[in-house]
């Protein structure tokens, strides 16, 4: 995956390591790495990426039980998904 924004590029290489796991390798490229403003931007980008990865980790924890026989159907994450407002007839 590529995230392209003015002055910078981030690549994410997703490597499957098991049927239910992967490793993601992040690489960052910047047109300016020397100025103080550039250093602040780089630090902010990495902090934001780390925050997103922590959120993803939380979502994976929600999905761990999906392969069990106890799971039938429903929302994966009540916190992040909105319930449908329509009802089904029985």
C-alpha positions in Angstrom: 0.0 0.0 0.0 1.1 3.5 -0.7 0.1 6.6 1.2 1.1 9.6 -0.9 0.8 13.2 0.4 2.7 16.3 -0.6 6.3 16.0 0.4 6.1 12.5 1.8 5.3 8.9 1.0 4.6 6.0 3.3 4.7 2.4 2.0 3.1 -0.5 3.9 4.2 -4.0 2.9 1.8 -6.6 4.3 3.5 -10.0 4.7 1.3 -13.0 5.5 3.0 -15.1 8.3 0.1 -17.5 9.1 -3.5 -18.0 8.0 -4.7 -15.6 10.6 -1.7 -13.3 11.0 0.5 -10.9 9.0 3.4 -8.6 9.5 3.3 -5.0 8.2 6.5 -3.2 7.3 6.3 0.5 7.3 8.7 2.7 5.3 8.6 6.5 5.3 10.1 8.7 2.6 10.4 12.5 2.9 11.6 15.2 0.5 12.9 17.2 3.5 14.4 15.6 6.6 16.7 18.3 7.8 14.6 21.3 8.8 13.0 21.7 12.2 9.5 21.7 10.5 10.3 18.5 8.7 11.4 16.8 11.9 8.2 17.8 13.6 6.2 16.5 10.6 8.1 13.2 10.7 7.5 12.8 14.4 3.8 13.6 14.1 3.4 11.1 11.2 5.0 8.3 13.1 3.0 9.1 16.2 -0.2 9.0 14.2 0.7 5.7 12.5 1.5 4.2 15.9 -2.0 5.4 17.2 -3.7 3.8 14.2 -1.8 0.5 14.8 -2.9 0.4 18.4 -6.5 0.9 17.3 -6.1 -1.9 14.8 -4.7 -4.2 17.5 -7.8 -3.4 19.6 -10.0 -4.4 16.7 -8.1 -7.7 16.1 -8.8 -8.6 19.8 -12.5 -8.1 19.1 -12.3 -10.5 16.2 -10.3 -13.3 17.9 -13.4 -15.4 18.7 -15.0 -15.2 15.3 -13.6 -18.7 14.4 -15.2 -20.4 17.4 -18.5 -22.3 17.2 -19.9 -20.0 19.9 -20.0 -17.1 17.5 -23.0 -16.9 15.3 -23.5 -13.4 13.8 -23.6 -9.7 14.7 -21.4 -6.7 14.8 -17.7 -7.2 15.2 -17.2 -4.1 17.3 -20.1 -2.3 19.0 -17.8 0.6 19.7 -16.9 1.1 16.0 -19.9 -0.1 14.1 -23.4 1.4 14.2 -26.4 -1.0 14.5 -28.9 -1.2 11.7 -32.1 0.7 12.3 -34.2 -1.7 10.2 -35.7 -4.8 11.7 -36.1 -8.3 10.2 -39.4 -10.1 10.2 -39.3 -13.4 12.1 
